[in-house]
Amino acid sequence: MSFLHPLALLGFAAAAIPALLHLLQRRVPPEVDFPPVRYLSAAERESARRLKLRHLLLLILRTALIVAIVLAAARPLVPLRGGGAHQPTAAVIILDNSPSSGAIVDGAPVLERLRVVARSSIARTTSADRVWLMLCDGVLRGGTREALLATIDSTRSGWLRLDLVQAVERAARMVNAQPVVGREVHVLSDLQRTALASGQAVVPSDVRVLALAPGRGVPNRGIAAVTVSEGAAVIELSGAQLDSGGTPQPVPVTIRIGAGPNRGEIAARGLATPGREGSGGATRAAVTVSLPAQSLAPGWWVGEAALEPDELRADDRRPFAWRVAPPARAMATPSAGSFVAAALAVLQAGRHISDGRDVVISGGDLPSSPHAIVQPPDDPALVGQVNRALGSRGVPWRWGPLSTPGVLTASERAGLNGVPVVRRYRIEAAGSGEEGASEVLATVNGEPWLVRSGSVVLLGSRLDTAWTALPAAPGFVPFVDALVNRIVMGEAEVAAAEGAPHVEFRTRGTDTIGATVFGPDARESDLTPATTALVTAALGGKDRTSVLSADRFGAEGFSGTRRADASGILLLLALLLAAAELGVATRTR
């Protein structure tokens, strides 16, 4: 039991007053040895016994009356589940309005169900409570009950992903710092399995975590990413196939390029068949769609990949940015070798390059062109001369001694994995060149073989069959194409960020140097709900976390400190005691 006004309990000292009055009013009858009245002794003793009992009853009634009045003034609160007032409580209501909350389940968005429970929690608060509301942006919003209810009513599905583990941990720290007895965190979310995969929240022992049990899951497909390169778009899908035992069905994907009210003309279509992996049904698939690069003018193009509408519309479309570059003007010096010259001729015939000196491929000398692709010299005596030329141009790489043969291990951009190399120079770092512009694109035995520093690309071997099998491989011409048009020229960076789907371009002066594509986090596409065991383990443990249905959630919220005010009952008892005392006192007189 607790009291709203505990200082009123000092009134218990008044409970001693009836006892003092009773003692002061005690009368000792005189002793008279008078024979004629001895017969009255028996009657007097009987009357004294009755008076003693009545006085004791009055003492008890008056003491109980004072105790009842003092207790009523202190306003005692007794534990009561399912109703009544509650002690001041600090609570954070987490309303997860991340993109997955827009999924349609049983004919209504998931967010509608969450908002109803959130309103119920806020409506039960009083002016003595300290309450905050957290949405998918992670911001703790304080305010009056009316202001928080208005925020809940205006909340719509957002574009940011909420990490529930981190959110609960932050909320628990907030309420634990408040000087009140009740401390609770209410988690209103669809409880996606992917939102609980970042560990376990550290929740203080005095904090209760109440999580609304998730509804049923629904199958969903979403576009996780779109990557455009070499005239093709790679669309990666994500989601969950919840129909147990069923064969995943092909997913049609549509690519649109251009801007305008008609969302651009349809450029291409593809068909992806997702596979199944993992016990939860999470799937991952990709489809490559060729784009008509030849028919698009050089410059930046904005496109969109789209799926057929399903239960979650937020992830059915994702924009992408694509820079269509004009064909590089390239040539090869005689020292570059016949294989390089033949490859450039094929590329020029296919209009992948044009004749010019913007990119020069050499074989032992460093050309003065803006962009250079340099092979090691055929004569080892010339290595030192070329190394000095590289140093004068600020290139932080040098050719070292001849090294052991091996096979190529390359980045995805170079596409060289597994090609044998029988002769090569070790490429060694010699200092710092252009900051952020130097990278290793391929290695042999863990040592650099293909490196780029600014506008200069170095190879560890000559592009000749006496050095490597690459010139005889089917991918040699595409490799030279990538060297000329992408690697040495540099690709404009396209970054990805979380937010409402759109594209923002980055500029430097009047030049567009890159783009950022915004869209929902790919993990939002997996609508598989977490199990109760996973929820309790991730949100603080079974001793602190309860996963409740909507009905039980309303009964359990604030129930840890819920009390009923017993002052009214005590005042009624005091009236009854006063009436009883009056009746006994009147009869005694």
Backbone torsions as a table, in degrees:
resi	resn	phi	psi	omega
1	MET	NA	145.5	176.6
2	SER	-134.8	169.4	-174.2
3	PHE	-131.3	141.6	175.0
4	LEU	-76.4	-31.4	-179.7
5	HIS	-126.9	75.4	-174.4
6	PRO	-65.7	-24.1	-179.9
7	LEU	-65.5	-23.1	178.6
8	ALA	-65.5	-16.5	179.3
9	LEU	-67.3	-14.7	175.0
10	LEU	-61.5	-19.6	177.7
11	GLY	-65.9	-10.5	177.0
12	PHE	-60.0	-21.7	178.3
13	ALA	-61.3	-28.2	179.1
14	ALA	-68.9	-15.0	179.8
15	ALA	-66.5	-16.2	178.3
16	ALA	-82.3	-12.9	-176.3
17	ILE	-62.5	-48.6	179.6
18	PRO	-57.6	-37.6	179.7
19	ALA	-65.8	-40.4	179.2
20	LEU	-65.2	-44.4	178.2
21	LEU	-61.5	-38.0	179.9
22	HIS	-63.5	-40.6	-179.6
23	LEU	-71.1	-37.8	-178.7
24	LEU	-69.9	-28.9	-176.9
25	GLN	-88.8	4.4	179.1
26	ARG	-67.7	129.8	179.3
27	ARG	-110.9	134.0	177.1
28	VAL	-102.8	110.9	-177.2
29	PRO	-66.1	144.5	179.1
30	PRO	-69.5	151.4	179.6
31	GLU	-97.8	115.4	-179.1
32	VAL	-122.3	121.9	179.8
33	ASP	-91.7	78.4	-175.9
34	PHE	-119.7	105.9	-171.7
35	PRO	-54.3	-37.2	-176.1
36	PRO	-65.4	-23.3	-175.9
37	VAL	-105.0	15.1	-179.8
38	ARG	-65.9	-25.3	-179.2
39	TYR	-68.8	-15.8	179.2
40	LEU	-81.2	-11.2	-176.3
41	SER	-61.6	-41.8	-178.3
42	ALA	-64.0	-42.7	179.7
43	ALA	-65.6	-37.4	-178.8
44	GLU	-67.2	-40.0	178.7
45	ARG	-64.0	-38.9	177.2
46	GLU	-64.0	-42.5	179.2
47	SER	-65.9	-36.6	179.9
48	ALA	-65.3	-37.8	178.5
49	ARG	-63.9	-42.0	179.5
50	ARG	-65.1	-41.0	178.9
51	LEU	-64.6	-37.8	-179.6
52	LYS	-64.1	-41.1	178.3
53	LEU	-65.4	-42.2	180.0
54	ARG	-64.9	-40.8	178.7
55	HIS	-65.4	-37.7	177.9
56	LEU	-66.0	-39.4	178.2
57	LEU	-64.4	-40.8	177.2
58	LEU	-62.7	-41.5	179.0
59	LEU	-59.5	-45.6	-179.3
60	ILE	-64.5	-44.9	-178.5
61	LEU	-63.4	-43.9	-178.1
62	ARG	-67.6	-40.0	177.8
63	THR	-64.2	-44.6	179.4
64	ALA	-63.5	-36.0	178.2
65	LEU	-61.9	-45.7	179.8
66	ILE	-64.6	-43.0	179.5
67	VAL	-60.8	-43.0	-179.5
68	ALA	-63.6	-41.5	180.0
69	ILE	-65.9	-42.0	179.6
70	VAL	-64.6	-43.8	179.2
71	LEU	-64.2	-39.2	178.3
72	ALA	-64.3	-38.3	178.3
73	ALA	-65.7	-31.7	178.8
74	ALA	-78.9	-9.0	177.6
75	ARG	51.7	71.8	179.3
76	PRO	-69.2	144.6	176.8
77	LEU	-114.7	121.3	-178.7
78	VAL	-106.6	146.1	-179.9
79	PRO	-58.0	135.4	179.6
80	LEU	-153.1	118.4	-179.6
81	ARG	-93.1	140.9	175.3
82	GLY	90.3	2.5	177.5
83	GLY	177.6	-177.3	177.7
84	GLY	87.9	175.7	178.7
85	ALA	-78.3	168.4	177.9
86	HIS	-136.7	156.0	176.8
87	GLN	-65.2	159.5	176.9
88	PRO	-52.6	130.3	-173.1
89	THR	-130.1	139.1	171.1
90	ALA	-98.0	126.3	-176.0
91	ALA	-142.3	142.7	172.0
92	VAL	-116.1	123.2	177.2
93	ILE	-97.2	112.2	178.5
94	ILE	-94.8	109.0	178.1
95	LEU	-105.3	103.9	-174.3
96	ASP	-81.9	97.4	178.9
97	ASN	-105.1	35.2	176.4
98	SER	-64.7	170.2	-174.4
99	PRO	-52.6	-35.7	-177.6
100	SER	-65.2	-18.7	179.0
101	SER	-69.8	-11.9	176.7
102	GLY	-84.7	-0.8	179.4
103	ALA	-64.0	142.5	179.5
104	ILE	-92.0	117.5	177.9
105	VAL	-127.3	125.9	-178.8
106	ASP	55.6	37.2	172.9
107	GLY	86.2	1.6	-178.1
108	ALA	-143.0	151.1	177.2
109	PRO	-64.0	145.8	178.2
110	VAL	-58.7	-35.5	-177.3
111	LEU	-60.4	-33.0	179.7
112	GLU	-61.1	-43.1	178.4
113	ARG	-63.2	-40.4	-179.3
114	LEU	-68.6	-37.4	-178.8
115	ARG	-66.4	-36.6	179.1
116	VAL	-60.8	-45.1	-180.0
117	VAL	-69.5	-37.2	178.3
118	ALA	-63.0	-43.0	177.5
119	ARG	-61.8	-39.6	179.6
120	SER	-62.8	-40.5	179.5
121	SER	-65.8	-45.3	-179.0
122	ILE	-66.5	-37.0	-177.6
123	ALA	-64.1	-25.8	-179.1
124	ARG	-83.8	-4.1	-179.3
125	THR	-78.0	159.8	178.0
126	THR	-121.8	175.4	-179.9
127	SER	-66.4	-17.9	179.2
128	ALA	-84.2	-11.1	-179.2
129	ASP	-84.2	157.8	173.1
130	ARG	-117.2	115.2	-169.8
131	VAL	-128.8	139.2	174.9
132	TRP	-129.2	154.4	177.3
133	LEU	-120.6	130.3	178.5
134	MET	-119.3	128.5	175.7
135	LEU	-105.5	-168.4	-173.6
136	CYS	-68.3	-15.4	177.4
137	ASP	-79.2	-5.6	176.8
138	GLY	79.7	5.2	-178.2
139	VAL	-85.7	133.4	176.5
140	LEU	-87.5	116.9	-177.2
141	ARG	-105.8	119.0	174.9
142	GLY	-96.3	178.6	178.3
143	GLY	143.1	-179.3	179.2
144	THR	-72.7	167.6	179.1
145	ARG	-61.2	-40.0	-179.1
146	GLU	-65.5	-39.3	-179.8
147	ALA	-67.4	-40.8	179.5
148	LEU	-68.1	-37.5	176.7
149	LEU	-63.7	-38.9	177.9
150	ALA	-65.5	-37.2	177.4
151	THR	-64.6	-41.4	178.7
152	ILE	-63.0	-42.4	-178.8
153	ASP	-63.7	-31.3	-177.4
154	SER	-93.0	-0.3	-177.3
155	THR	-74.6	133.1	175.2
156	ARG	-123.7	167.4	178.1
157	SER	-60.8	130.4	-178.6
158	GLY	-97.5	-167.1	-177.7
159	TRP	-117.3	1.3	-179.1
160	LEU	-101.8	146.6	178.4
161	ARG	-90.2	133.4	179.4
162	LEU	-101.4	121.3	174.0
163	ASP	-82.0	106.2	-173.8
164	LEU	-64.7	-34.0	-179.5
165	VAL	-63.0	-49.3	179.1
166	GLN	-66.1	-38.0	-179.0
167	ALA	-63.6	-44.3	179.8
168	VAL	-66.0	-38.9	179.7
169	GLU	-63.7	-43.3	177.7
170	ARG	-64.0	-44.5	-179.2
171	ALA	-64.0	-39.4	179.6
172	ALA	-64.5	-39.9	177.3
173	ARG	-64.0	-37.8	-179.4
174	MET	-64.1	-51.5	-176.8
175	VAL	-71.0	-29.7	-180.0
176	ASN	-68.4	-22.6	-179.9
177	ALA	-83.7	-3.7	-176.4
178	GLN	-88.4	141.8	-177.7
179	PRO	-82.3	56.3	178.1
180	VAL	-131.6	166.2	-177.8
181	VAL	-80.5	-44.1	-177.4
182	GLY	-85.0	132.6	179.1
183	ARG	-140.8	116.6	-175.5
184	GLU	-139.5	151.3	171.7
185	VAL	-126.2	122.3	179.9
186	HIS	-104.0	119.9	-177.5
187	VAL	-105.2	111.2	179.3
188	LEU	-114.8	100.1	-172.5
189	SER	-151.6	162.8	171.6
190	ASP	-76.6	-4.6	175.1
191	LEU	51.9	54.6	174.0
192	GLN	-59.7	143.7	176.2
193	ARG	-59.6	-37.8	-177.8
194	THR	-70.4	-21.3	-179.6
195	ALA	-81.6	-5.2	-177.3
196	LEU	-119.9	25.1	-172.9
197	ALA	-100.8	10.0	-174.4
198	SER	-105.2	27.2	175.8
199	GLY	111.6	-151.2	-176.8
200	GLN	-128.3	133.2	179.3
201	ALA	-72.5	139.5	175.8
202	VAL	-91.3	110.3	-175.1
203	VAL	-117.2	124.5	177.6
204	PRO	-58.6	154.9	-174.3
205	SER	-66.0	-24.2	-178.5
206	ASP	-85.4	0.9	-175.6
207	VAL	-106.1	130.8	175.0
208	ARG	-98.8	136.9	177.2
209	VAL	-114.3	119.0	178.2
210	LEU	-111.2	120.4	-178.6
211	ALA	-114.6	130.8	176.3
212	LEU	-72.4	128.9	-178.5
213	ALA	-61.4	138.2	-178.6
214	PRO	-70.2	154.2	173.9
215	GLY	-80.5	-169.0	-179.4
216	ARG	-76.1	147.6	178.9
217	GLY	-83.1	158.5	178.0
218	VAL	-130.9	149.3	176.8
219	PRO	-68.8	151.4	-178.0
220	ASN	-157.5	148.2	172.4
221	ARG	-126.3	137.3	178.2
222	GLY	-139.9	160.4	176.9
223	ILE	-90.9	115.5	-177.6
224	ALA	-82.5	-38.5	-177.1
225	ALA	-163.5	153.8	173.7
226	VAL	-130.0	121.9	179.3
227	THR	-119.6	125.8	-178.5
228	VAL	-112.9	126.9	178.8
229	SER	-161.2	145.2	176.2
230	GLU	53.8	39.1	175.6
231	GLY	72.0	19.4	179.5
232	ALA	-140.1	145.7	177.6
233	ALA	-107.7	125.2	175.9
234	VAL	-100.9	111.8	-178.5
235	ILE	-101.0	119.6	-180.0
236	GLU	-100.9	128.5	-179.6
237	LEU	-102.1	153.6	174.7
238	SER	-144.1	166.0	179.5
239	GLY	146.9	-158.7	-178.3
240	ALA	-143.8	138.4	176.7
241	GLN	-105.1	98.2	-172.1
242	LEU	-90.2	-4.5	178.0
243	ASP	-79.9	97.6	-172.8
244	SER	-60.4	134.0	176.2
245	GLY	82.2	-8.8	-178.8
246	GLY	-82.7	156.2	177.1
247	THR	-86.1	126.5	179.2
248	PRO	-56.7	134.6	-177.7
249	GLN	-91.1	148.7	177.1
250	PRO	-59.4	146.0	-177.4
251	VAL	-115.8	116.3	177.6
252	PRO	-75.4	137.8	179.9
253	VAL	-124.3	134.8	-179.7
254	THR	-117.1	134.5	177.6
255	ILE	-109.2	128.1	173.5
256	ARG	-119.7	140.5	-179.8
257	ILE	-125.6	137.1	178.8
258	GLY	111.7	173.9	-179.7
259	ALA	-125.5	159.9	178.4
260	GLY	143.5	170.7	-177.4
261	PRO	-64.7	-24.0	178.4
262	ASN	-91.0	14.5	175.5
263	ARG	62.2	18.7	176.5
264	GLY	85.1	155.4	179.5
265	GLU	-74.1	152.0	178.0
266	ILE	-70.5	120.6	-176.9
267	ALA	-95.4	-36.9	-175.4
268	ALA	-163.7	161.0	175.7
269	ARG	-133.0	154.8	176.8
270	GLY	-147.6	170.8	-177.7
271	LEU	-135.2	120.2	179.7
272	ALA	-112.7	137.2	176.1
273	THR	-111.0	101.1	-178.0
274	PRO	-64.1	146.3	173.1
275	GLY	-99.2	170.7	179.2
276	ARG	-109.5	134.4	175.7
277	GLU	-148.5	139.1	178.7
278	GLY	88.0	154.2	-176.9
279	SER	-70.3	-24.5	-178.1
280	GLY	-83.5	-4.6	178.4
281	GLY	89.9	8.6	179.5
282	ALA	-66.6	138.7	-177.5
283	THR	-126.5	158.5	178.3
284	ARG	-146.4	131.3	-179.3
285	ALA	-152.7	160.1	178.5
286	ALA	-142.5	149.1	176.6
287	VAL	-135.1	139.0	179.4
288	THR	-104.4	127.3	-179.4
289	VAL	-120.7	126.1	178.6
290	SER	-73.0	140.5	-179.7
291	LEU	-113.5	148.2	-177.4
292	PRO	-80.4	69.0	-176.6
293	ALA	-62.7	-33.2	-176.1
294	GLN	-66.3	-25.9	-176.5
295	SER	-92.8	-1.2	-179.3
296	LEU	-103.0	138.6	178.9
297	ALA	-69.8	149.6	177.5
298	PRO	-58.1	142.9	-179.7
299	GLY	138.0	-171.2	-179.0
300	TRP	-90.0	133.6	177.3
301	TRP	-124.1	142.0	177.2
302	VAL	-110.6	130.0	179.4
303	GLY	-130.1	-177.2	-178.6
304	GLU	-149.0	135.5	171.8
305	ALA	-103.2	138.1	-173.8
306	ALA	-138.4	145.6	172.7
307	LEU	-110.6	168.3	172.8
308	GLU	-67.1	143.4	-178.5
309	PRO	-60.3	141.9	175.3
310	ASP	-139.4	-157.2	-173.1
311	GLU	-63.9	-29.1	178.8
312	LEU	-116.9	108.2	-175.6
313	ARG	-81.7	-20.5	-173.2
314	ALA	-63.8	-28.0	-176.2
315	ASP	-107.5	13.1	-178.8
316	ASP	-82.5	-14.2	179.1
317	ARG	-132.7	141.1	176.3
318	ARG	-145.2	127.4	179.2
319	PRO	-77.7	165.6	173.0
320	PHE	-148.8	158.1	177.5
321	ALA	-118.2	140.6	-174.6
322	TRP	-141.2	125.8	178.1
323	ARG	-99.6	114.8	175.7
324	VAL	-90.3	108.6	-177.3
325	ALA	-92.1	145.3	174.4
326	PRO	-66.7	153.7	178.6
327	PRO	-56.6	135.1	179.3
328	ALA	-67.0	143.8	173.7
329	ARG	-90.2	110.0	-170.9
330	ALA	-132.7	157.8	175.6
331	MET	-153.9	167.8	177.4
332	ALA	-126.3	139.7	174.3
333	THR	-77.7	160.8	178.6
334	PRO	-56.4	-30.5	-178.7
335	SER	-72.1	-10.0	-178.3
336	ALA	-71.7	-24.8	177.5
337	GLY	102.7	162.4	-174.4
338	SER	-72.1	-32.4	-179.0
339	PHE	-64.9	-41.8	179.0
340	VAL	-65.6	-43.5	179.6
341	ALA	-60.7	-40.3	179.3
342	ALA	-67.1	-39.7	179.2
343	ALA	-64.7	-42.1	178.6
344	LEU	-64.3	-35.2	178.0
345	ALA	-64.4	-40.7	177.8
346	VAL	-64.4	-42.9	-179.3
347	LEU	-66.1	-37.9	179.0
348	GLN	-68.2	-38.2	177.8
349	ALA	-64.5	-34.1	177.8
350	GLY	-87.1	7.9	178.5
351	ARG	61.4	27.1	172.2
352	HIS	-81.4	-25.3	176.2
353	ILE	-138.5	166.1	172.5
354	SER	-128.2	168.0	-176.8
355	ASP	-77.7	130.0	179.5
356	GLY	172.8	-177.7	-175.6
357	ARG	-117.4	21.3	175.7
358	ASP	-66.1	-38.7	176.8
359	VAL	-124.3	125.1	-179.6
360	VAL	-121.5	126.7	175.6
361	ILE	-100.1	124.0	-177.9
362	SER	-122.9	172.7	-178.4
363	GLY	-132.5	54.5	177.4
364	GLY	132.1	-4.5	174.8
365	ASP	-128.4	155.7	-177.8
366	LEU	-102.3	106.7	-177.9
367	PRO	-70.5	162.2	-179.7
368	SER	-91.9	10.0	-178.8
369	SER	-68.0	160.8	179.3
370	PRO	-58.2	-36.1	-179.7
371	HIS	-128.4	134.9	-175.1
372	ALA	-134.0	138.6	171.9
373	ILE	-117.0	115.6	-169.0
374	VAL	-116.5	124.9	171.7
375	GLN	-95.7	157.8	177.2
376	PRO	-68.0	152.1	179.6
377	PRO	-68.4	151.2	177.2
378	ASP	-69.7	-29.2	179.2
379	ASP	-95.4	116.2	-179.4
380	PRO	-58.2	-23.1	-178.6
381	ALA	-68.8	-17.5	-177.8
382	LEU	-92.2	-2.6	-176.6
383	VAL	-62.6	-44.1	-179.1
384	GLY	-61.5	-38.0	-179.4
385	GLN	-64.6	-43.8	180.0
386	VAL	-68.9	-36.2	177.9
387	ASN	-61.1	-39.1	179.0
388	ARG	-67.2	-37.6	177.3
389	ALA	-64.7	-38.0	176.6
390	LEU	-63.4	-42.1	178.7
391	GLY	-62.6	-39.7	-180.0
392	SER	-67.3	-24.4	178.4
393	ARG	-90.5	-2.8	177.3
394	GLY	86.1	16.2	179.0
395	VAL	-80.8	125.2	-175.0
396	PRO	-85.7	25.5	-179.4
397	TRP	-127.7	148.1	178.2
398	ARG	-138.0	153.9	171.3
399	TRP	-83.9	128.7	176.2
400	GLY	-97.7	-151.6	-179.0
401	PRO	-74.7	167.3	174.6
402	LEU	-62.1	142.7	-175.8
403	SER	-125.3	179.4	-172.7
404	THR	-73.1	149.9	176.2
405	PRO	-66.6	169.5	178.6
406	GLY	177.8	-164.2	176.9
407	VAL	-119.1	155.4	-175.8
408	LEU	-79.1	138.6	169.7
409	THR	-124.1	116.5	-168.7
410	ALA	-125.4	160.3	170.9
411	SER	-68.6	165.5	-177.0
412	GLU	-62.7	-30.1	-177.8
413	ARG	-65.1	-38.8	-174.6
414	ALA	-79.7	-33.0	177.4
415	GLY	64.1	48.2	-173.9
416	LEU	-119.4	5.0	-170.6
417	ASN	-55.3	132.8	173.1
418	GLY	85.3	-0.1	-179.9
419	VAL	-77.7	128.7	-179.2
420	PRO	-70.9	144.2	174.3
421	VAL	-126.7	119.6	-176.1
422	VAL	-100.0	-18.5	179.0
423	ARG	-145.7	135.6	-178.1
424	ARG	-162.7	156.8	169.0
425	TYR	-98.3	144.7	173.5
426	ARG	-76.4	128.9	176.8
427	ILE	-94.3	123.6	-173.8
428	GLU	-119.1	145.4	175.4
429	ALA	-74.3	136.8	-176.3
430	ALA	-123.2	4.7	-178.8
431	GLY	154.7	-170.2	-179.1
432	SER	-100.1	128.2	178.2
433	GLY	-107.6	-138.3	-179.5
434	GLU	-67.1	125.0	-175.0
435	GLU	-65.4	130.6	178.0
436	GLY	74.7	2.2	-175.9
437	ALA	-110.3	4.1	-175.7
438	SER	-109.6	130.6	178.9
439	GLU	-152.4	152.8	176.9
440	VAL	-95.6	123.5	-176.3
441	LEU	-101.8	-23.8	179.8
442	ALA	-153.4	149.5	-179.0
443	THR	-133.6	160.1	170.3
444	VAL	-130.5	123.7	-176.6
445	ASN	54.5	33.5	178.6
446	GLY	81.4	0.2	180.0
447	GLU	-104.8	145.6	-177.7
448	PRO	-57.9	136.8	175.8
449	TRP	-124.3	-33.3	176.9
450	LEU	-131.6	117.6	-176.6
451	VAL	-130.4	153.4	175.6
452	ARG	-127.7	134.9	174.7
453	SER	-134.9	102.9	-177.3
454	GLY	64.6	-120.0	-177.2
455	SER	-101.1	14.8	-179.3
456	VAL	-119.3	131.9	177.0
457	VAL	-118.2	132.1	178.8
458	LEU	-114.0	139.8	173.5
459	LEU	-112.5	147.8	178.8
460	GLY	-83.5	-13.5	179.9
461	SER	-134.3	156.6	171.9
462	ARG	-75.7	148.9	179.3
463	LEU	-82.6	73.7	-176.7
464	ASP	-145.7	146.4	-176.7
465	THR	-65.7	-17.2	175.7
466	ALA	-74.2	-17.3	-178.8
467	TRP	-106.3	-41.4	-176.2
468	THR	-151.5	154.5	178.4
469	ALA	-80.0	0.4	-176.1
470	LEU	-59.4	-44.2	-178.5
471	PRO	-61.4	-22.8	179.2
472	ALA	-93.3	-0.7	-178.1
473	ALA	-86.0	153.4	179.1
474	PRO	-62.4	-24.9	-177.3
475	GLY	-89.1	10.7	-175.5
476	PHE	-67.4	-46.7	-179.2
477	VAL	-64.0	-46.1	174.3
478	PRO	-59.3	-33.0	178.3
479	PHE	-65.7	-44.4	177.9
480	VAL	-64.3	-38.0	176.4
481	ASP	-59.7	-45.9	179.1
482	ALA	-64.6	-39.9	177.5
483	LEU	-57.9	-47.5	-172.9
484	VAL	-76.8	-47.1	-171.2
485	ASN	-89.6	-23.0	-175.3
486	ARG	-120.6	-51.4	-170.0
487	ILE	-72.0	-53.9	-176.8
488	VAL	-75.5	-34.3	178.8
489	MET	-75.1	-24.5	-178.8
490	GLY	84.7	135.9	178.1
491	GLU	-96.8	141.6	174.4
492	ALA	-67.9	132.7	-174.9
493	GLU	-77.1	131.8	173.8
494	VAL	-117.6	110.4	-177.6
495	ALA	-97.5	161.5	178.2
496	ALA	-117.1	143.0	179.4
497	ALA	-144.9	163.3	-177.7
498	GLU	-91.5	132.5	179.3
499	GLY	160.0	-174.9	177.7
500	ALA	-61.5	136.7	-174.6
501	PRO	-59.5	116.9	173.1
502	HIS	-169.8	174.6	-179.5
503	VAL	-123.2	132.2	174.3
504	GLU	-118.6	133.4	-179.2
505	PHE	-96.7	145.1	176.2
506	ARG	-104.7	131.5	-176.0
507	THR	-121.8	154.8	171.3
508	ARG	-133.0	104.1	-172.0
509	GLY	69.6	-123.6	177.6
510	THR	-97.9	0.3	-177.3
511	ASP	-97.3	138.0	172.6
512	THR	-89.4	116.5	-173.2
513	ILE	-104.7	-7.2	-179.9
514	GLY	176.6	-179.5	-177.7
515	ALA	-147.2	155.8	173.9
516	THR	-122.9	124.4	-179.0
517	VAL	-101.4	124.9	-178.9
518	PHE	-103.3	145.3	178.5
519	GLY	-174.0	171.6	179.6
520	PRO	-70.1	154.3	174.9
521	ASP	-60.9	135.8	-176.3
522	ALA	-61.6	-26.0	-179.2
523	ARG	-69.0	-18.1	178.5
524	GLU	-68.5	-18.7	-177.8
525	SER	-73.3	-21.8	-179.5
526	ASP	-86.1	102.5	-176.0
527	LEU	-89.9	14.3	179.4
528	THR	-65.8	121.2	-179.7
529	PRO	-75.5	151.1	177.8
530	ALA	-75.6	154.6	175.0
531	THR	-76.2	161.0	179.0
532	THR	-60.8	-38.3	179.4
533	ALA	-63.5	-41.0	179.6
534	LEU	-67.0	-39.9	-179.4
535	VAL	-63.6	-48.8	-178.8
536	THR	-64.8	-37.7	179.7
537	ALA	-68.9	-38.7	-175.5
538	ALA	-79.1	-27.0	-173.8
539	LEU	-105.8	30.7	171.5
540	GLY	121.8	-11.8	179.4
541	GLY	101.1	160.1	-174.2
542	LYS	-67.3	-20.3	179.8
543	ASP	-77.1	-18.8	-175.3
544	ARG	-119.3	-18.1	-171.6
545	THR	-116.0	135.5	176.1
546	SER	-126.0	132.9	175.9
547	VAL	-103.8	116.3	-167.5
548	LEU	-125.9	150.4	172.0
549	SER	-71.8	170.7	-177.5
550	ALA	-61.8	-39.9	179.7
551	ASP	-65.8	-47.0	-179.6
552	ARG	-69.5	-29.8	179.6
553	PHE	-61.4	-43.0	179.2
554	GLY	-64.3	-33.9	-179.5
555	ALA	-78.2	-31.7	-174.7
556	GLU	-86.4	-24.4	-179.1
557	GLY	-60.1	127.1	-178.6
558	PHE	66.5	6.3	-176.8
559	SER	-72.9	-18.7	179.9
560	GLY	-64.9	-24.4	-179.8
561	THR	-125.2	14.9	-176.0
562	ARG	-71.8	134.2	-178.6
563	ARG	-138.1	150.3	172.4
564	ALA	-102.9	139.1	-179.1
565	ASP	-79.5	115.3	-176.5
566	ALA	-93.6	8.4	-176.0
567	SER	-65.5	-35.2	-179.9
568	GLY	-64.1	-42.5	178.7
569	ILE	-64.3	-39.0	-179.9
570	LEU	-67.4	-37.3	177.0
571	LEU	-65.5	-40.2	176.3
572	LEU	-62.6	-41.2	176.7
573	LEU	-63.0	-38.4	178.8
574	ALA	-63.4	-39.4	177.1
575	LEU	-62.7	-42.6	178.6
576	LEU	-64.0	-40.9	178.3
577	LEU	-65.0	-40.0	179.0
578	ALA	-63.6	-42.0	178.4
579	ALA	-64.3	-41.7	178.8
580	ALA	-64.3	-40.3	-179.8
581	GLU	-65.0	-39.0	179.8
582	LEU	-65.1	-41.8	179.7
583	GLY	-65.2	-44.0	179.8
584	VAL	-66.1	-41.3	-179.0
585	ALA	-64.8	-40.8	179.3
586	THR	-64.6	-43.5	180.0
587	ARG	-64.5	-35.2	-179.1
588	THR	-66.6	-39.6	179.3
589	ARG	-72.0	NA	NA
